[in-house]
Amino acid sequence: MVARTEELSLNPPGHPSGNPPSTIYTGDRIQGVPVITQLNVNDLEPGKHRFFFQGVQMGTGQHWYVPVVVAKGAQNGKRISLTAGVHGDELSPVNAVQRIMASLDPADLCGTVMAVYDLSRPAKEYTQRNWPVAQKGGMLVDLNRVWPGDEAGENTPTRHAGLLWNRLFQHNVDVALDYHTASTGGDFTMFIFADLRNPEIRQMAELFPIEQIKNDAGEEGSLEMAFLKVGVPVMTIEIGSPRIFDTRKITMAMEGTVNVLKHYQVIPGSIGRTAQTAGTFFGDRFETIRATAGGFVELLVDLNEAVIPGQQVAIQRNSFGDIVAEYAVSVSGRVATIARDALNEPGSRLMQILYDSTDR
C-alpha cells in the first residue's frame, strides 16, 4: 500500500523546555505497520511496538520511511537508543540490533529500548555509504556529517536528519549507542570511539569485551556529537567490515550492549565479559598510512596486530610488478583499520594504527 503523505511543518513540534510532544500517527499503514511523524515513548503501553517513521520527501513527493522498534517495560527506567544504518553499507549493525531487540522481553524491562534502522534509506537501498542527492547534477552526502540536521536545510539528508532528531530522538533518549562499520573497501577491528573524559561514557565503553577503544572527542556533524552536545552519554561502535554479517564481531557487540542494558538495570542479570577480561587495547591517536603512488598494495600486517616503529606494513607494485612504494609505521600500537581493496590511488588510506600518545 502506498501511504498517504502528510504536510510537515518546518518547525519542530513542542519545545525542549516544555512537555514532550505526543506521538502523531498519520493514519496510514505500510505492510501493516503504522506510520508516525512524531514519537513520545511515554504514550506507549508496555510491550513491543513497530512503526515506520515518515522521513523527508523525495523529489517525486513520496517519503522515505525509517523502521523503528520500541520495547517498553512496565516499570520506568532509562531510555536507551540503538541506531543501525546511518550509512547504507553498514549491515552487521542491523543484524546485531535486530538480535538484541528479539532477545528483549518487555515483562522483564525497566525502561525503554528504541531501535532505529536504516536511517539513510536511499543509501541502504543501494548498499552504498552516502545518501544520493539529485540536485546540482547529483552528489553524495554523508548523513553522519549533518546531525542534528535542519528541517529547513539545503538538501534532503540534512532535512531528514532534522526530522529524526526533532521528532524521534530529542525527547526519547537518555543513553545512545550508534553502530557502524568500516566503509566499503575497508575493514575495522571490533572498535569503539568514545569520549573517555566523561566517566559515564568510559564506564559504558569498558563494558564491551572488544578489541580496541579510542579515546575520541567525537566528529562534528556526527550523530554521536549531536547527542554529546545535549548531554546524552553516547558511543560509536564499529563492527568490522561493510556489506556483510561479521558473526564474530556481531557477537562481541551484542555482549557489550547487553552489559550496558544490565548496567542501567533496564534488564536483569549479572555483567558478562568486559574490556578488562577481553584484554581490550586502548589508544587516543591514529597514525594514518596513505598511498604515495598508484598501484597494487600487498599488506604485511592484519587487523589488531601489534606494530613497532620502523616496521614495514605494506608494499606497492605497478602493473609490471615493480615495487613503487614501501610503507612503514613510526609508532607502537595496533592495526585498527585496513584497506581491503588491493588497487589504490595516491592518497588512499591504506591503514590506521591506534596508539597511546601518553606512552611516547
Secondary structure, DSSP 8 states (H G I E B T S, - for coil): ---------SS-SS-TTS-----EEEEEEETTEEEEEE--GGGS-SEEEEEEEEEEE-TTS-EEEEEEEEEE-SEEEEEEEEEE-SSTT--HHHHHHHHHHHH--GGG-EEEEEEEE-SSHHHHHTT-SSEEE-GGG-EEE-GGGSTT--TT-SSHHHHHHHHHIIIIITTT-SEEEEEE---TTEEE-EEEEE-TTSHHHHHHHTTS--SEEEE----TTSHHHHHHHTT--EEEEEES-SSS--HHHHHHHHHHHHHHHHHTTSS-S-----HHHHT-EEESEEEEEE-SS-EEEEESS-TT-EE-TT-EEEEEE-TTS-EEEEEE-SS-EEEEEEE--SEE-TT-EEEEEEE-GGG-
